[in-house]
């Protein structure tokens, strides 16, 4: 429960921001409601009509000029003129015809000069026909994509494999994104329903053309047929929103929509921005208790996440899709972040040597493919092998850290990097024989290995469902919750309490009879084993396993997440894991598409990722002040 504490300046600022927010929300809601009103629909219709008339007018001028040029050419030919005279007469006639067309206003018609009722009815019929066609096309394409998803996944694997191990550095960037499996639609064939609706669109367009010819008598069917792509593109397009329709019509018509039109266009933006200001007003008002409860970094990241959600809505990005991806990222990264908790609690601080356990999990997944195991059995086998390998490596790793007390942060980083580099050689010489994993020519394993034949999306698809467009990966979240629950039980066991005590105050723990070195080894082994499980869960969500340099930075990403959640280099709780993973992955999930939408063709999204992940670690380390546990 937050206890209200605010200065006078905070109160005034909060009230002013709230008043502005309410005003913006009110104006925005008025604009949104005006869109479906009679006046709003009439404004959009008039803009579309004017845009179509402008387009048809250009065609009418071109038809008039072409007719005059042909007449002049024919006259010179009948008079026996040569090619030079024909070209000269044609150019002169075209120039004079263009000037006359401008004087006569052949291609310029204002809506106030004509009866727009029949033209508007024909336009609305065409718009309805086009929208029905695009809805059917989108549904048919979605079904085609679903049917060919496995082919796209395999194509993504083959494309990554073609890069070769020399490009394995790119895996660090690739691992931050869910697999983008783009289905090739070149083989898509229109359905019978699409063909039927296309014929309806053609009939509606011909009806509109008949009305247009009454306005521009110089137009003929041939010219109007050539204008069809432009005119139908103005009327409707696949995935249209009100803003998209408005912008197209506004650009092509040149009409002044007035203040009401501008409010309708910006209504959604104003309403969303007003909600954002309300959140800001609350943050200003409750700043002191929020900082006491959450800390500055978590508060900033939380507000930034809300800002990204609002920007995604303003920019027309699908917020349900982005939230679905955030939930998937929460589950697929959660176990890796959870692996940081026993390391912190036992006294080795942030376990940046997480790749040691990750390698064990990768070997488990590779053996699953090698032995052609799939489904839940293959998933369980990969976890069992990963746990076995990581328990041994974790034991040796813990013994090493006991000999280097006080320098764990540096040691874990060096060890993690060294193991990854060593395994780059091992991936080339290990005796795997599966064609799914090996290079087509030569020796060694591919950089990226697909999991389609083993346990790809096993947890993601288990009991998944949708709520208001947001896909809930039930199985993935349940598995993460199970891991958290098991860790919670362990931390409350006698061994878990002793481990936390050894990490909090080694001298006092030793004085009470606790074997501190043994507790540190247990914590290190748990951290390493959870990393092995985590990478298997990560891989099944991602759809691929990445070898070579890909695991190198994953310890830093997990450290960033748990620190954002409120943990320190000496204390952590499961709540820090859950909150931190959600915020960190949520910011990354929303930040990249929002940044790319704001600044297309830029690398700002990657810059944002680096700033967040490394900046939070730097902040936590500076706040810890380099203190040791005595």
N, C-alpha and C positions, 0 to 999 in steps of 0.2 A: 504494500500500500504506500503510495507516494504521499508524503507530507508536504502540504502547500507552503512554499516559501518563495517570495518574490519581492524584488525591490520596486520602488515607485516607477523607476524608468522602465523596468520590464513590463509592469502592468500597463503603462501608457502605450508602449510600443506594441504590446500584444493586442490591445483594444483597437488601435489604428489599423493593424494588419487584418484583424478579424472583420472590421467594418468594410475594408477594401475587398476582402474575400467574399463577404456576403453580397456586395454589390456586383462583383464579377460573376458569381454563381447565378444571381438573379437575371442579369443580362444574358448570360449564356443559356439558361433554361428557356428564356423568352425566345432566343434565336433558334433553339432546337425545336420548340413547339411551333414556331412560325414556318418551319420547313414543310410541315404537313398541312398547313392551313391553305385556304383557297388562294390567298395572295402570294404565299410562298411558292406553290405549285405553278401559279401563273407567271411569276417572275422567272423561274427556271425554264418554263416553256417558251417564254418570249426570248430569253437569251439563246436557247437552242434554235428557235426559228430564225432569229437574226443571223446566227452563225451559219445555218444552212443556206439562207438567202445570200449571204456574203460569198459562200463557196460556189453556189450556183451562179451568182453574178459574174464571178471570174470566168466560169465556164461559158456563160452567155457572151461575154466580151470576146473571148477567144474564138467562139463559134462565129460571131459577127465578123471579126477581123479575117478569119480564115475564108469565109464566104466572099468577102470583098477581094481578097488576094487571088482567089481562084478565078473570080470574074475578070479581074485585070489580066491575069495570065492567059485566059482563054481569048480575050480580045486581042492581045498582041499576037497570039498564034494565028488567029483568023486573018490578021493583017499581014502575015508572012514575016514577022519579026524573028530575029535570031535569039540564041540563048542569053546573050548579054542583055538584050532588050527585055526579055522575059523576066530575068532576075531583077533588073532595075525597076520595071513596072510593078513586080510583085512586092518589092521592098517599099516602094513609094505608096502603093495602095494600102499596105499593112500599117504604115505610119499614119496615113490620113484617116484610116478607119479607126485606129486606136484613139486618135484625137477626137473624132466625131462621137465615138462611143462614150468618151469621158464627158463631152459637152451635152450629149443627149441623156446621160445617166442611165445607159443601157444596163450596166452591171450594178447599179446602186439603187436599192429599194429599201425604204424604211417601213417598219411594221405599221406605222400610222397611216401609210398610203394605201394599204390593202386590207381586205377582209381576211383576217387570220383564222376565222373559225374553221373552215374546211381544212386548211393547211395544218392547223393545230390538231384536229382530230386524226388526220392521216399520220402526223408525227407521233402522237401518243400510241396509235396502233402499231407503228413500227417499233417504238421503244419497248412496248410490252412483248412483241414477238422476239425481238433481239434478246431481251432479258430472259425469256423462257428458254431460248436456244442456249445462251451462255450458262444457265443453271444446269441444263442437261449435259452440256459439254464438260463442265467442271465435275459433275458427278461421274460421268463416264471415264474421265481422265483419272480421277481419284481411285476408281475401281481398277483401272489398268495399272496404276502405280503400285497398288497393294498386291496385285497378282505377280508383278515383276520385281518386287522388293529384293528377293534373294539374288536375282541376276544383278541388280544394281550393287548389292553388297559385295558380290564376288568381283564385279568390275572395279570397285573401289580398292579391294585387296590387290588385284592385279596391277592397278595403276600405281599403288604404293610400292609394290614389289619391283616394278620396273625402275624405280628410282635407285635401287641398290643400296648397300650398306654405307656407301660414301655419303649418302644424304640422310643418314640416321639422325643427325643433329636436328633436322626439321621435326623430329618426333616430339621435341619439347613443346613446340607450338601446337602441333597437331593434337597432343594429348589433352589440351585444354578444351577442345570442342567435341561435342557429340558427333558421331560419324555422319557426315553429309552424304547420304546415298541418293544420288540424283538418277532417277529412272529416265532412260532415253525414250522420248515420246515419238521418235521418228517412225516407229512401227505401229503407232496408234491409228486405228481405223474408225471412221465415224460410224456410230450406231444407227440403226433404222430410225429410232426416235429423233436423233440429231438430224438426219436427212429430211424427215418430215417437217421438223421445226424450221430447218433451213429454207424449205419451200415456202413456208408461211412468211418468213422474213422477206423472201424475194417478192411475194405478192404484195406485202405491205409497202415495200420500197417502190414498186411500180405504181401503187396508188399514190404515194407521196410525190412521185415524179410527175404524175398527171396534174397535180395541184401546182407544182413548181413551174410547169410549162405554161400554165395560165398567167404566171407572173413574168416569166422570161420567155417570150415567144421565139427568140432566136435559138433556144435550146432544142436539140433533137434527142432521140432515144440513144444514139451512139455516144453523145457527149455525157448524158446522164449516167449511162452505164460505166463510163470511165471515172465518174465522180463518186460511184457507189462506195468504194472503200473509205474515202474521206468523209462523206456524209454519215454513213453508218458508224464510223469511228467517233463522230461528234455525238451521235444519239446515245449510244450505250457501248460498254466494253465489259469484258469478263472481270469480275471482282470489283465492280463499281461501288463507290460510296458517294454520298451527296457531295462531299468536298471535291472528289475527282470529276464528277459531272459538272459541278459549278465552275471549276477552274478551266475545263476544256471549253465550255460554252462562253465563259468570260473572255478567254484569250481569242477565240475565233470570232466573237460577235463585236467586241469593242464597246459594248454597252456599259453605261454607268449604272450599277445596281443600286446606288444610293446607300444611306446609312443602314436601312433595314436589311438590304441584301448583304452588306458586309457583316452585320451581326449574325445573320443566318449562317454565313460561311464560317465565321469564327466562333459560333455558339459553343461547339464542343470544346474548343481550345480554351475559351473563357471559363466554362464551367469546371473543367479539369484543373485549370490554373487556380481557380478560386478554392478548390478542395486542397490543393497544395499549399496555398497561403493559410488556410485554416490549420493545417498540420504545423506549419511554421509558427503560427500564433501560439498554438499549444506548446510547442517546443520552447518558445521564448518565455512563456508564462511559467512553465515547470522546469526551466533549465537547471536550476540548482539541485532539486531532488533527483532529476534525471541523471545528472552528472554523478551524484553520490551513489545512485543505484546502478548505473550502467558503465560509467566511465566515459571519458571524452571520445576515445576511438570508436567504441561500439555505438555511441550516440550519433557520431558523424556518419559512420557506415550505414546505420539504420535509416537516417534521414536521406542519405544518398540513394539507398535502395528504393525508398518511397518516391524520390524524385525521378528515378529511372522508370518506375512503373507509370508515373504520370506522363513522362515524355514519350514512353512507348505508345500510350493511348493517343497522345496528341499527334504523333508522327504516323499513326495508322498501322502500327505494328500489332500483331495479334497478341494481346496480353495473356489470354488463356494458354496459348501455345508456349509463351515464354515462362509462365508459371509452371506449366507441365514439365518443361525442360529443367526448371529449377528444382522441382521435386525429384526428378530422375537424378540430377547431379547431387542432391542431398543424400540419396540412398547410395549412389555408386561411389561417392567420396567419403561417406560418413565413417565407414569402418577404418579407412586409412587415417582419418583424423583421430578416431578413437584410439588408434595405436599410439598416439602421442601421450595419452593419459597415464598409463602405467610407468612410462619412462620418466615423466615429470614427477610423479608421486614417489618413485623409488629413489630419486636424487640424482639422476643423470641429466636432468634438465631436458631441453628439446632434443628429441632423438632424430637428428638430421641424417643419421645412418639408416633410415628406414629402407633404402634400397636393398640392404642385406636381406631383410624379410621378403621384400618384393621379388627378388630373384628366386627365392624358394617357391613362391606362388606361381611365378612364370614357368618354372620347371614342372610343377604339378600340372599346369594347363597343357604344356607341351606333351607330357607323357599321356595325358588324357587323349589328345589327338593321335599320338603315336600308336596307342592301343585301340584306336577307333571306338572309343567309348563316347556316349552321348546322353543327353537328357539329365535327369536328376542323378543317375548313377555316375555319369561322367563328372558332373559338378561336385558331387560328394568325394569322388576319387581325387580330383584335383585339389580339393581342400585338405584331404587327408595327407596326400603327398607333400603339399606345401607346408602343413603344420609339422610334419616329421622333419623335413629339411631345415625349416626355420628354427625349430627347437634346438637342433644341434648347433647351427650357426649362431643362434642367439646366446647359447651357453658360452661359446668361445668368445663372442663379442662382449658379453658381460664380464667375463674374466679379464679381458683386455682393459675394459673401462675401470675395473677395480685397481688395476696397476697404474692408472693414469688419472687418479682423482684430482679434481680441480680444473682439468683441461678438457672436460667431456665435450663441450660445444665444438671445439676445434677438432678433436679426435673423431667425433661422429661424422663431421663433414668430410674429413679426409678419408675415413674408412669407407663411407658411402660412395664417394667418387672413385676410390680405388677399386672397389668391388665391381662397380659398373664398367670401368675400363677393362678389368680383367675378364669379365664375362663377354666383352666384345670379341675377345679371342676365342673364348669357349664356344660361343654360338657358331663359330666357323668350323670347329673341329669335333663337336659332340656328335656321336654316331646315330643321329636320328635318320630315319628312312622314309617317313611319310612324305608323299609328293605334295601334300597340302602345305607343308612347312618349308621344304627345301627349295633352293633356287633351281630353275629349269636346267641351267648349265653350271657346272662346277660344284663346289662343296659349300656347306654352311646353310644356315637358316635365313629365311626372308626377314626383312626389317619389320613388316607388318603381316600378321597371320590372322586370317579370318576364323571366326568361331561358329560359322553357320552349321557345320556338321557336328558340333559338340554341344555347347550350352549357351549359345547366343540368345540374349533377351529372355532367359528362362525365368528369372525373378521378375523382370519388368512386366511380363505378360501374365504372370500368375495372379488371378483374381483382380486384374486391373479394371477400372470403371471410370466413367466421366461424370463430372459435376460442373454444370454451367460452362462446358467447353474445356475444363481442366481435367487432364487425364491423371488419375491417381495410380501410380505403380505400386499396388498393394503389396505384392510379394517382396519387392525390393525394400520398401519401408518396414515391413514386418521383420525381415531378416536383420536390417540395421537395428530395429528396436530390440530384437532378441539378443544381439551382440551387446547392446548397451545394458540390457537387463542382466545378462550374465556377468558383465564387468561390475555392475552395481552390487550384485550378490558377492562377488569376490572381494570388492573393496570393503565390505562389511564383515567378511570372515576374519578369523584370527590372523591368518597370514596376511590378508590385505591390510588390516589395521597396523600390524607390525611393519609392513612395508612402508606405509605412509608415515609412520613414526620415524622409521630409519631415514626417510627422505627429508622430513621436516627438521629433525635435530639428531644427527648421527651420534653425537657424544652422549646425549641423554639416553638414546635408544640402546647404545652399547652398555651404558651403566645399568640398564634394567634387564640385561641379559639377552637382548636381541642381536642376532648375528647380522650386522649391517651389510657386510659383503654379500652374504647369501640373499638378503632381501633385494639388493641392487641387481643381482643376477636374475632373480625371479622377475623383477620388473622389466629388465631388459629382454628377457626371453618372451614375456607376454607381449611386449611392444613389437618385437620381431615377428612373432607368430600372428598377431593381429594384422600386421602389414602383409603377410602372405595371404591371409583370407581376404583382406581388403583389395588386393590387386586382382584376385580372381573375381570378386564381385564387380569391381571396376570394369574388368575385361568383358564380362557377360553383358553389362549395360552398354558399353562402348561398341561391342560387336567384334572387336579385334584384340589381339595382343601385340604390343610393340616391344621389340627387343633393342639391343645395342644401347644408344645413349638416352632413349626415351625415359627410363626410370630415374635418371640422375636428379632431376629437380623436384620430384614428387614429395620428398621430405620437407622441402621449403614450403610447398603449397599446403601441406597438412599443418605445418607449424603456423602459417599465416591464419588459417581458419580457426584453430583453437585459441590463438591469441586474440583474434577479433571477438571471439565468444566471451572473453573476459578472463581467460586464464593468464597466469604469469609463468615465468621460467621456473618457479618453485612450487606452485599450487595449481591444481586443475580439478574440475568436476565434470560429470557427464553432461550437465546442462550447458557448460561452455562448449562442449563438442557439438551438440545439436544446434545451438544458437549460432555458433561461429560458422559451422558448415553451411547453414542456410543463408546467412548473410553474405559470406564470401562467394559461394557459388551463385547466389542470386544476383549479386552485383556483376559478376563476370558474365552470367547468362544474359542479363538485360543490357549490361554496359556495352558489349561488343556490337549488337545490332543497332542500338541507339546511336552509338558513336559513328558507325558506318552510315547511318541514315542522315545524321547531322553533317558529317564531312565525308562524302563519298570518295572512294578511291584513295583512302588515306590509311596510315598505320596507327591512328590514334587509339584504336581499340587495344592493340597489343601494348602500346605505351601505358594505357590505363591498367592493364593486367599487371605489368611490371611494377608500376607505382604502388598498387594496392598490396601485392604479395610481399614485396621487399620493404616497403615503407612501414607496414605494420610490425614486421620483425624488428626493424631498426628501432621503432618506438618502444617496443617491449624491452629490448635489450638496454636501451638508455634508461628506462624507468627502473629496471632491476638494479642498475648501478653497479653491476659486477659483483654483487654480494655473494658470498659463499655460505655454506651451511656449517661453518665452524667445524 
